[in-house]
Amino acid sequence: MSDTESRSGGGESTALSLPNIEGPVAARRARFYAAAPGWEVTHGDDGYGLVEGNGIRIGLGKLEGFPPSPWADEAGAKRLHLDLRVDHLDEASESLGALGASQPDFQAGAGRWRALLDTHGQRFCLRPGPLPLPWRPS
């Protein structure tokens, strides 16, 4: 059994298939998330996009009226977001900005990571270098 697999209560082997991120657009966000790490869009239409690279798959499903999560709103609903490892925060921020990302004024983490918003306003973070373990949120 690999590190990504576990045994469920019934004894079957289970594994994480892929994370799916909902939003009001699919194909456009799939192109964004494929371009960010240099991956490939393996499926993209109005209802669903799939990006793949380095053995990882991310699905992007269409869900009309789904608002982006508020950033820097501690009372707002928290959601799953992606962390992308980059070599240089400034260069990656500029490159992703050219693809349609924006950078909110509020930045937590004292420079250890940078929050950006994708083309729909959904937050994702850039982290320089490898993620140190054990990682603890600040």
C-alpha positions in Angstrom: 0.0 0.0 0.0 1.4 3.4 -0.9 1.6 6.5 1.2 -1.5 7.9 -0.6 -3.6 4.8 0.2 -5.2 3.6 3.3 -7.5 0.9 4.5 -11.1 1.9 5.0 -13.3 0.3 7.7 -14.4 -2.4 5.3 -10.9 -3.5 4.5 -10.8 -2.1 1.0 -7.9 -0.1 -0.2 -8.7 3.6 -0.8 -6.7 6.4 -2.3 -7.1 10.0 -3.0 -8.2 10.3 -6.7 -8.0 14.1 -7.2 -9.1 17.3 -5.5 -11.9 19.2 -7.3 -12.4 22.9 -7.0 -15.8 24.4 -7.8 -16.5 27.8 -9.3 -18.7 29.5 -11.9 -16.2 28.8 -14.8 -14.3 25.6 -15.5 -12.3 25.7 -18.8 -10.7 29.1 -18.2 -9.6 28.2 -14.6 -8.3 24.9 -16.0 -6.1 26.8 -18.4 -4.9 29.0 -15.5 -4.1 26.1 -13.2 -2.3 24.2 -16.0 -0.2 27.2 -17.0 0.8 28.1 -13.5 3.0 25.0 -12.9 3.5 24.2 -16.6 1.0 21.3 -16.6 -1.4 20.2 -19.3 -5.2 20.6 -19.6 -6.4 17.0 -20.3 -10.1 17.9 -20.4 -11.7 21.3 -20.7 -15.3 22.3 -21.5 -17.9 24.6 -20.1 -18.8 22.3 -17.3 -15.5 20.7 -16.2 -11.7 21.1 -16.6 -9.0 18.7 -15.6 -5.3 19.5 -15.4 -2.5 17.0 -14.9 1.3 17.1 -14.3 3.9 15.4 -12.2 1.5 12.6 -11.4 -1.0 15.0 -9.9 -4.5 15.7 -11.2 -6.8 18.7 -10.2 -10.4 18.9 -11.4 -12.2 22.2 -11.8 -16.0 21.9 -11.8 -18.6 24.5 -12.8 -21.0 25.6 -10.1 -23.0 28.7 -11.0 -23.3 31.3 -8.4 -20.4 29.9 -6.3 -18.7 33.0 -4.9 -15.0 33.0 -4.2 -14.0 32.6 -0.6 -13.3 35.9 1.3 -9.7 36.5 1.9 -8.7 38.2 5.1 -12.2 37.9 6.4 -11.8 35.8 9.6 -15.6 35.5 9.9 -16.0 34.2 6.3 -16.3 30.5 5.4 -13.0 28.8 5.0 -12.4 26.6 2.0 -9.8 24.4 0.5 -7.1 26.2 -1.4 -3.9 25.2 -3.3 -0.4 25.9 -2.2 2.1 26.0 -5.1 5.9 25.6 -4.4 7.9 28.1 -6.3 11.6 29.0 -6.4 11.1 32.8 -6.3 8.0 34.5 -4.9 8.4 37.8 -6.9 9.1 36.1 -10.2 6.2 33.6 -9.7 3.8 36.4 -8.7 4.7 38.4 -11.8 4.3 35.4 -14.1 1.0 34.4 -12.6 -0.2 38.0 -12.7 0.4 37.8 -16.5 -2.0 34.8 -16.5 -4.7 36.7 -14.7 -3.9 36.2 -11.0 -4.1 39.2 -8.7 -2.5 39.9 -5.3 -4.6 41.1 -2.4 -3.3 43.8 -0.2 -3.5 41.7 2.9 -0.7 39.2 3.2 -0.4 36.9 6.2 2.7 34.8 6.9 5.3 37.5 7.3 6.8 36.8 3.8 6.9 33.0 4.3 4.2 32.6 1.6 2.2 34.9 -0.7 -1.5 34.8 -1.2 -2.8 35.3 -4.7 -6.3 35.2 -6.2 -7.0 33.1 -9.4 -9.0 34.4 -12.3 -12.3 33.9 -10.3 -11.0 35.4 -7.1 -10.3 32.1 -5.3 -7.3 32.2 -3.1 -4.2 30.1 -3.6 -0.7 30.5 -2.1 2.8 30.5 -3.3 5.5 29.0 -1.0 9.2 29.2 -1.7 11.2 26.1 -1.5 10.2 22.8 0.0 7.5 22.7 2.7 9.3 22.1 6.0 7.9 19.3 8.0 6.3 19.2 10.5 4.5 22.2 9.1 2.4 24.2 11.5 0.2 27.2 10.5 1.2 30.5 12.0 
